[in-house]
Amino acid sequence: IIRGTLRYQGFPEFIKTLVDMGFLEDTEKEFLKPHPEAPALTWREATAQILGSSSHAEDDLVWAISSKTSFADNDQKERIINGLKWIGLFSDEKVEPRNNPLDTLCATLEKKMQYEEGERDLVMLQHRFGITHANGMKEVRTSTLVEYGDPKGYSAMAKLVGVPCAVAVLQVLEGKITQKGVLAPMSPEIVEPLRLELKEKYGIEMKEKTL
C-alpha cells in the first residue's frame, strides 16, 4: 500500500523550517501572552525572541534561521526565506498574541490565507488497486472522489470531515448502528448505511472505474 498527498513544491521543506525555528510549538511563552497594557509586539520582534536572537534586523534573523535548520541549496533557501517574508515574520506588522508560537502564527495565517470572494477549495481522493485474478488476468480499478467547496457555504474539506462524522453519530442515536465499542468502518453493517446516506442525502460518493 502506498499513500501519498499532493502538495505544492517545497511544502515539506517549508514546514520543516518552521518546526526547526520553533514556530509550531504550543508551549506558552510569556512574551506571547495577551496583555492589554503591554506595548504591541511586531512580528520581527516576536521572531527574534522565538529564535533566541538578540537582534531583530532581517539579516540577523536570516542568520539565526540558518543556524537552526539546513537548506539543500541556495535556491531552496531563497524560496523558503521569501515564504517567511510573505507570512510577515520579518515585518513590523503587529502580532496577535495567542500564548504560544503555533497559535500566534495561525492567527496571522487565518488572515493571509482566507479565501477571496468566489474562491473555493477542491478535495480529490483516489484509491488505485492493482488486481491479479486466479486465472492470471490483471486489471487496475480506481475509486475516486472529487468534491468542490461552496463559495457561499462550507469548504469541501469541512464538508468531507464534518458530514460523515455527523451522519455516523446520528445513525448510532437512531439505532441504525448497534455494535458496541470502538469500531472501524470496515464491515458491511457499518459501511453500507453510512455510504448510502452520504450518497443519497449529501452527494458524497466514490466513483469506481476499471482501467
Backbone bond lengths (Angstrom), bond angles and torsions (degrees), N, CA, C in turn:
res aa  C-N    CA-C-N  psi(-1)  N-CA   C-N-CA  omega(-1)  CA-C   N-CA-C  phi
1 I - - - 1.450 - - 1.526 108.40 -
2 I 1.323 115.88 128.80 1.461 121.50 176.86 1.521 107.82 -119.74
3 R 1.319 116.52 127.50 1.459 120.59 178.08 1.515 108.93 -120.64
4 G 1.307 116.04 131.26 1.456 119.47 -179.61 1.516 111.28 -139.31
5 T 1.313 116.22 157.34 1.458 122.80 177.59 1.518 108.44 -126.94
6 L 1.330 116.70 130.99 1.455 120.86 178.15 1.525 109.26 -80.08
7 R 1.314 116.47 127.78 1.461 122.06 178.47 1.528 108.74 -130.69
8 Y 1.319 115.90 162.19 1.451 118.93 171.53 1.527 109.41 -65.99
9 Q 1.334 115.83 151.13 1.458 120.90 -179.69 1.529 110.27 -54.95
10 G 1.327 115.70 131.84 1.454 120.58 175.93 1.515 115.12 87.06
11 F 1.336 118.03 -1.45 1.469 120.15 -177.56 1.528 112.54 -59.32
12 P 1.347 119.56 -50.77 1.477 118.79 -179.01 1.525 112.77 -59.72
13 E 1.337 116.05 -40.92 1.468 119.66 -179.49 1.535 111.11 -65.78
14 F 1.339 115.53 -36.51 1.466 119.60 179.25 1.525 110.89 -66.03
15 I 1.331 116.01 -44.63 1.466 120.13 179.10 1.529 110.36 -64.49
16 K 1.345 116.84 -39.23 1.469 120.02 178.19 1.526 110.45 -60.18
17 T 1.326 116.51 -39.79 1.459 119.70 178.61 1.529 110.81 -62.77
18 L 1.337 116.86 -43.13 1.465 119.99 177.42 1.526 111.19 -60.98
19 V 1.334 116.24 -39.11 1.469 120.50 177.33 1.522 110.12 -63.04
20 D 1.338 116.22 -48.85 1.466 120.81 -178.48 1.529 111.75 -62.52
21 M 1.326 116.43 -31.43 1.462 120.99 179.43 1.526 111.94 -75.48
22 G 1.326 116.79 -19.33 1.460 120.54 -178.10 1.512 114.24 94.74
23 F 1.334 116.78 12.10 1.461 120.25 -176.10 1.527 113.80 -81.54
24 L 1.310 118.60 -10.80 1.461 120.34 178.91 1.523 111.62 -104.53
25 E 1.319 116.64 15.80 1.463 120.99 177.50 1.532 110.03 -83.51
26 D 1.328 115.81 142.84 1.464 119.53 177.77 1.528 112.32 -108.72
27 T 1.330 115.71 18.47 1.466 120.50 175.40 1.528 109.54 -76.84
28 E 1.315 116.87 132.35 1.458 120.16 -178.08 1.530 111.65 -63.32
29 K 1.323 114.82 139.48 1.462 122.25 175.62 1.528 108.05 -121.23
30 E 1.312 116.23 133.00 1.460 119.86 -176.84 1.524 111.50 -58.47
31 F 1.341 116.98 -39.39 1.465 119.87 -176.55 1.528 112.73 -73.58
32 L 1.345 117.57 -9.09 1.466 121.10 177.70 1.526 112.40 -106.15
33 K 1.323 116.52 8.98 1.463 119.58 176.18 1.531 109.01 -84.54
34 P 1.329 117.46 134.73 1.476 119.95 179.94 1.532 111.08 -65.73
35 H 1.325 115.70 123.10 1.468 121.27 176.32 1.528 107.27 -128.83
36 P 1.323 118.49 111.75 1.470 121.26 -175.44 1.522 113.89 -53.99
37 E 1.315 117.15 -32.95 1.464 119.96 -175.50 1.529 113.02 -95.49
38 A 1.323 116.95 -5.38 1.469 119.84 -178.65 1.528 110.17 -78.66
39 P 1.344 117.35 146.33 1.472 119.54 176.94 1.520 110.48 -63.51
40 A 1.332 115.64 145.36 1.465 120.30 -178.16 1.526 110.31 -62.85
41 L 1.318 115.52 136.24 1.462 122.02 -179.55 1.519 109.11 -93.68
42 T 1.335 116.95 133.33 1.464 119.57 176.30 1.525 109.08 -86.88
43 W 1.334 115.08 163.01 1.459 118.37 -179.70 1.530 111.52 -65.06
44 R 1.327 117.73 -37.83 1.469 118.22 -179.45 1.531 110.34 -63.94
45 E 1.330 116.81 -35.89 1.467 120.53 177.54 1.527 111.30 -69.29
46 A 1.331 115.87 -42.32 1.469 119.70 178.49 1.519 111.04 -64.99
47 T 1.346 116.51 -41.76 1.464 120.58 179.15 1.521 110.63 -60.84
48 A 1.334 116.39 -42.72 1.467 120.22 179.18 1.528 110.82 -60.69
49 Q 1.324 117.23 -42.34 1.467 119.77 -178.60 1.529 111.52 -70.12
50 I 1.323 116.58 -39.12 1.470 119.29 178.37 1.523 110.48 -64.62
51 L 1.337 116.24 -37.99 1.466 120.83 179.97 1.525 112.48 -79.15
52 G 1.326 117.17 -16.72 1.459 120.01 -174.94 1.512 112.37 78.32
53 S 1.344 115.98 27.14 1.463 121.08 -179.81 1.525 109.94 -91.81
54 S 1.322 115.73 140.34 1.467 120.02 179.53 1.523 111.84 -80.42
55 S 1.332 116.58 -11.68 1.461 121.40 -178.61 1.521 109.72 -126.42
56 H 1.340 115.75 144.78 1.461 118.78 176.19 1.526 111.86 -108.98
57 A 1.336 116.91 18.31 1.461 120.67 171.66 1.528 108.65 -67.75
58 E 1.331 116.55 144.70 1.469 120.04 -173.87 1.523 112.48 -57.57
59 D 1.318 118.37 -45.10 1.469 120.75 -179.20 1.527 111.13 -60.67
60 D 1.328 116.08 -38.73 1.467 119.64 179.85 1.525 111.24 -70.47
61 L 1.325 116.47 -34.63 1.460 119.86 177.45 1.523 110.76 -67.13
62 V 1.328 116.43 -41.63 1.472 120.26 177.96 1.526 109.87 -62.94
63 W 1.326 116.88 -40.64 1.468 120.05 177.73 1.527 110.57 -62.72
64 A 1.338 116.74 -42.97 1.467 120.66 -179.77 1.522 111.05 -63.62
65 I 1.331 116.17 -38.93 1.472 120.08 177.52 1.519 110.06 -64.24
66 S 1.329 116.43 -44.35 1.468 120.91 -178.97 1.519 111.79 -63.39
67 S 1.325 116.97 -27.30 1.468 120.00 179.63 1.527 112.17 -78.68
68 K 1.334 116.76 -16.46 1.461 120.43 -177.56 1.519 113.48 -103.01
69 T 1.322 117.07 -16.32 1.463 120.07 -177.98 1.517 109.09 -137.58
70 S 1.318 116.69 -178.95 1.465 120.62 179.04 1.520 109.16 -133.96
71 F 1.307 115.79 151.67 1.460 122.40 179.88 1.522 109.18 -122.10
72 A 1.327 116.10 144.52 1.468 120.28 -179.37 1.523 110.89 -65.47
73 D 1.325 116.61 -36.90 1.468 121.39 -179.78 1.526 108.26 -162.47
74 N 1.319 115.80 178.91 1.465 120.28 -177.82 1.523 112.47 -66.73
75 D 1.348 116.50 -33.25 1.465 119.46 178.64 1.524 110.64 -63.00
76 Q 1.335 116.13 -43.41 1.463 119.51 178.67 1.522 110.53 -64.68
77 K 1.318 116.42 -42.16 1.464 120.28 178.95 1.520 110.58 -59.90
78 E 1.319 116.72 -45.80 1.464 120.64 -179.12 1.526 110.96 -62.64
79 R 1.351 116.24 -42.02 1.460 120.55 -179.39 1.534 111.03 -63.24
80 I 1.330 116.37 -43.27 1.464 120.08 -178.29 1.530 111.18 -70.35
81 I 1.320 117.07 -43.23 1.470 120.06 178.96 1.527 110.27 -61.69
82 N 1.337 116.81 -40.27 1.466 120.03 177.43 1.529 110.91 -63.17
83 G 1.326 116.41 -36.36 1.458 120.10 176.90 1.518 111.72 -64.93
84 L 1.329 116.45 -41.30 1.464 120.79 177.57 1.529 110.95 -65.03
85 K 1.333 115.80 -35.69 1.468 119.73 176.59 1.522 110.30 -65.63
86 W 1.342 116.30 -41.16 1.462 120.03 -179.44 1.528 110.62 -61.98
87 I 1.319 116.65 -40.77 1.466 119.77 177.03 1.527 110.14 -61.57
88 G 1.337 115.62 -32.75 1.459 119.99 178.93 1.510 114.49 107.49
89 L 1.338 117.35 15.68 1.460 120.15 -173.91 1.522 113.68 -70.03
90 F 1.340 117.86 -15.22 1.464 120.95 177.70 1.530 111.30 -107.12
91 S 1.316 117.08 9.64 1.463 120.84 -170.39 1.528 112.47 -97.34
92 D 1.334 114.55 174.46 1.464 121.57 175.08 1.528 111.38 -93.43
93 E 1.316 115.94 11.80 1.466 120.72 175.64 1.529 109.35 -61.98
94 K 1.314 115.91 140.29 1.458 120.27 -177.64 1.531 110.81 -74.71
95 V 1.313 114.71 138.74 1.464 121.78 178.24 1.527 109.72 -80.67
96 E 1.328 115.82 143.00 1.462 120.72 169.42 1.526 106.68 -99.91
97 P 1.332 118.19 92.15 1.469 120.92 -171.26 1.525 112.82 -66.09
98 R 1.328 114.82 133.58 1.470 120.44 178.79 1.531 110.94 -133.21
99 N 1.297 115.57 38.87 1.473 123.53 170.94 1.524 115.53 81.50
100 N 1.330 118.60 -35.26 1.463 120.20 -177.83 1.521 110.02 -140.32
101 P 1.355 117.76 163.68 1.464 120.23 -176.92 1.526 113.86 -59.48
102 L 1.334 117.71 -42.61 1.461 120.98 -176.34 1.524 111.56 -61.75
103 D 1.309 117.65 -52.99 1.462 120.47 -177.15 1.523 111.84 -68.26
104 T 1.327 116.68 -32.52 1.460 120.05 177.49 1.522 110.60 -67.69
105 L 1.330 116.78 -41.23 1.464 120.63 175.64 1.525 110.19 -62.74
106 C 1.330 116.88 -42.97 1.466 120.86 -179.35 1.522 111.75 -61.68
107 A 1.328 117.26 -34.18 1.463 120.51 179.11 1.523 110.86 -60.55
108 T 1.329 116.31 -37.68 1.462 120.51 177.79 1.523 111.08 -75.15
109 L 1.333 117.01 -41.78 1.466 120.27 -179.59 1.523 111.52 -64.14
110 E 1.328 117.14 -33.10 1.466 120.58 178.44 1.524 110.89 -59.20
111 K 1.318 116.78 -34.00 1.462 120.77 179.67 1.526 111.27 -81.26
112 K 1.324 116.54 -43.39 1.456 120.36 -173.39 1.524 113.65 -76.72
113 M 1.332 117.15 -24.51 1.462 119.77 -171.62 1.525 113.48 -114.34
114 Q 1.326 117.91 12.67 1.453 118.56 177.59 1.525 110.17 -73.65
115 Y 1.332 115.51 155.88 1.461 120.43 -177.04 1.525 111.09 -67.10
116 E 1.330 115.13 142.31 1.455 120.58 171.69 1.530 108.67 -79.82
117 E 1.323 116.23 169.54 1.456 121.25 -179.82 1.531 110.61 -55.38
118 G 1.333 116.46 125.35 1.462 121.09 177.15 1.516 114.93 86.79
119 E 1.326 118.79 -8.68 1.465 120.88 179.48 1.522 110.76 -77.32
120 R 1.316 115.83 154.84 1.462 121.25 177.12 1.519 109.16 -149.17
121 D 1.321 115.85 162.51 1.459 119.55 178.88 1.526 110.28 -99.87
122 L 1.301 115.33 170.95 1.463 122.48 179.42 1.519 108.29 -137.41
123 V 1.319 115.95 131.19 1.460 121.61 174.08 1.521 108.12 -116.94
124 M 1.317 116.26 127.98 1.464 120.84 176.39 1.520 108.51 -127.62
125 L 1.318 116.08 129.10 1.460 122.64 179.01 1.517 108.15 -128.80
126 Q 1.321 116.58 131.02 1.465 119.16 178.10 1.521 111.13 -138.33
127 H 1.322 114.71 129.90 1.459 121.97 169.91 1.527 106.71 -101.54
128 R 1.307 115.94 134.71 1.466 121.26 -178.67 1.525 107.81 -125.84
129 F 1.316 116.15 120.34 1.458 121.57 -175.36 1.528 110.54 -113.84
130 G 1.326 116.18 125.84 1.462 121.38 170.39 1.520 108.17 -94.89
131 I 1.316 117.35 117.31 1.469 122.09 -172.36 1.523 110.52 -115.65
132 T 1.319 115.82 131.18 1.464 121.95 172.56 1.522 107.93 -115.65
133 H 1.327 116.63 116.93 1.462 121.70 -178.55 1.528 110.72 -80.60
134 A 1.335 115.05 166.72 1.469 120.77 -178.13 1.523 112.08 -60.04
135 N 1.341 117.10 -30.13 1.471 120.52 -179.72 1.527 112.71 -85.25
136 G 1.341 116.29 5.87 1.458 120.47 178.17 1.517 114.67 92.33
137 M 1.321 117.72 -11.15 1.458 120.68 179.93 1.533 110.12 -67.84
138 K 1.325 115.99 139.18 1.460 120.80 -179.57 1.528 110.74 -116.69
139 E 1.296 115.18 147.47 1.462 120.27 176.11 1.529 109.36 -152.73
140 V 1.306 114.50 163.33 1.463 121.12 177.34 1.522 108.54 -121.78
141 R 1.319 116.21 129.49 1.459 121.37 177.14 1.525 109.37 -119.49
142 T 1.304 114.59 142.02 1.463 119.67 176.96 1.525 109.81 -120.85
143 S 1.303 114.98 148.55 1.462 122.32 174.28 1.525 106.01 -129.56
144 T 1.330 116.24 113.10 1.465 120.75 -167.38 1.526 111.95 -124.41
145 L 1.311 115.48 137.17 1.462 122.36 174.09 1.521 108.74 -120.57
146 V 1.323 116.14 131.64 1.462 121.90 175.31 1.527 107.71 -128.90
147 E 1.306 116.59 123.99 1.471 120.63 -177.50 1.525 109.73 -136.40
148 Y 1.337 115.93 125.96 1.458 121.70 176.09 1.526 110.07 -100.64
149 G 1.309 116.06 143.64 1.453 120.21 176.15 1.517 111.47 -74.32
150 D 1.305 115.83 163.12 1.462 122.59 177.71 1.527 108.25 -98.30
151 P 1.348 118.25 116.36 1.472 119.61 -178.67 1.525 113.32 -56.16
152 K 1.334 116.80 -24.25 1.461 120.34 -178.76 1.530 111.92 -108.34
153 G 1.317 116.49 9.40 1.459 119.92 -178.20 1.507 111.78 -143.11
154 Y 1.322 115.35 -136.77 1.457 120.79 -176.85 1.524 111.38 -78.65
155 S 1.327 115.50 149.11 1.461 120.17 172.44 1.522 108.97 -71.47
156 A 1.328 116.34 160.21 1.464 120.13 177.19 1.520 110.26 -61.42
157 M 1.320 116.87 -39.03 1.459 120.61 179.69 1.526 110.83 -62.39
158 A 1.338 116.53 -45.40 1.464 120.14 179.62 1.523 110.93 -62.75
159 K 1.329 116.49 -42.53 1.469 120.62 -179.49 1.519 111.51 -63.54
160 L 1.325 116.49 -46.01 1.463 119.95 -175.05 1.524 112.75 -73.96
161 V 1.318 116.97 -21.52 1.467 119.87 175.58 1.528 110.50 -86.93
162 G 1.332 116.12 -45.63 1.452 120.28 -172.58 1.512 115.91 -79.11
163 V 1.342 117.23 -43.88 1.465 120.10 -174.31 1.530 112.77 -64.36
164 P 1.344 120.19 -49.76 1.475 118.54 178.71 1.528 112.92 -58.06
165 C 1.319 116.70 -38.51 1.465 120.26 178.43 1.526 110.46 -64.76
166 A 1.333 116.67 -45.03 1.461 120.70 -179.53 1.525 111.27 -64.68
167 V 1.331 117.07 -41.07 1.467 121.09 178.89 1.523 110.41 -62.71
168 A 1.325 116.76 -42.13 1.467 120.38 178.98 1.528 110.93 -61.99
169 V 1.331 116.92 -42.52 1.465 120.68 179.19 1.529 110.51 -62.99
170 L 1.337 116.71 -44.48 1.463 120.36 179.62 1.524 111.64 -62.25
171 Q 1.336 116.25 -39.15 1.461 118.85 -179.29 1.525 111.54 -68.47
172 V 1.309 117.44 -31.00 1.468 120.14 173.83 1.529 109.54 -67.54
173 L 1.340 116.44 -45.82 1.465 120.74 -178.87 1.524 112.07 -65.27
174 E 1.338 116.37 -33.40 1.468 120.87 -179.18 1.521 112.95 -85.39
175 G 1.325 116.76 -2.28 1.455 120.29 177.89 1.515 115.13 81.71
176 K 1.334 117.51 10.12 1.468 120.28 177.72 1.531 111.01 -75.50
177 I 1.310 116.22 -30.82 1.464 121.90 173.02 1.526 106.59 -110.82
178 T 1.317 116.60 116.83 1.472 120.49 -173.16 1.524 113.60 -115.39
179 Q 1.337 117.36 -8.54 1.462 119.58 -179.54 1.530 110.12 -64.82
180 K 1.316 115.39 150.42 1.460 121.03 -177.42 1.529 110.89 -103.36
181 G 1.325 115.74 157.69 1.457 120.81 173.93 1.515 113.30 93.02
182 V 1.322 115.27 -170.45 1.460 121.96 178.02 1.523 107.98 -86.74
183 L 1.331 116.49 115.73 1.463 120.93 -172.10 1.521 110.89 -123.93
184 A 1.314 116.03 131.43 1.462 120.69 172.58 1.528 108.32 -83.70
185 P 1.328 118.27 146.23 1.471 120.52 -179.75 1.532 111.27 -76.77
186 M 1.327 115.71 71.78 1.468 120.09 -175.76 1.524 112.87 -125.62
187 S 1.324 117.63 -2.04 1.464 120.19 178.64 1.523 109.28 -109.42
188 P 1.346 117.97 149.04 1.469 120.93 179.93 1.525 112.86 -56.59
189 E 1.333 117.08 -33.55 1.460 120.43 -178.15 1.532 112.05 -62.37
190 I 1.314 115.83 -30.24 1.463 120.26 178.67 1.526 111.20 -95.27
191 V 1.315 116.24 -44.02 1.462 121.01 -172.65 1.523 112.78 -67.49
192 E 1.327 118.24 -47.12 1.460 120.85 -172.15 1.528 113.45 -62.38
193 P 1.339 119.69 -48.24 1.473 118.02 177.40 1.530 112.74 -60.03
194 L 1.329 116.36 -39.23 1.463 119.88 178.27 1.519 111.03 -65.45
195 R 1.312 116.34 -47.44 1.467 121.20 -177.32 1.524 111.07 -60.63
196 L 1.333 116.81 -45.34 1.460 120.79 -177.32 1.529 111.64 -65.33
197 E 1.332 116.98 -44.05 1.466 118.99 -179.25 1.522 111.51 -67.67
198 L 1.323 117.16 -39.73 1.465 120.12 178.36 1.524 111.01 -63.45
199 K 1.322 116.68 -38.26 1.467 120.91 -179.81 1.520 111.58 -72.28
200 E 1.334 116.65 -49.69 1.462 120.80 -171.66 1.528 113.12 -75.65
201 K 1.321 118.09 -36.34 1.464 120.72 -175.97 1.527 113.82 -95.36
202 Y 1.334 116.22 -29.62 1.464 118.76 -171.91 1.527 113.87 -123.66
203 G 1.324 117.05 -2.69 1.462 119.78 178.42 1.511 114.32 68.39
204 I 1.318 117.14 21.17 1.466 121.45 178.97 1.521 108.52 -96.32
205 E 1.324 116.86 113.70 1.464 119.75 -179.13 1.518 110.96 -157.56
206 M 1.314 114.78 158.72 1.460 122.35 174.76 1.526 108.29 -95.82
207 K 1.317 117.31 135.82 1.462 122.65 176.55 1.527 108.24 -99.23
208 E 1.319 116.33 123.04 1.462 120.53 -177.44 1.523 111.02 -98.80
209 K 1.332 114.40 145.40 1.462 120.19 -177.23 1.518 109.35 -150.43
210 T 1.331 116.34 139.61 1.463 121.56 174.36 1.518 108.51 -102.03
211 L 1.312 116.81 124.85 1.468 121.41 -177.40 1.518 111.22 -87.12
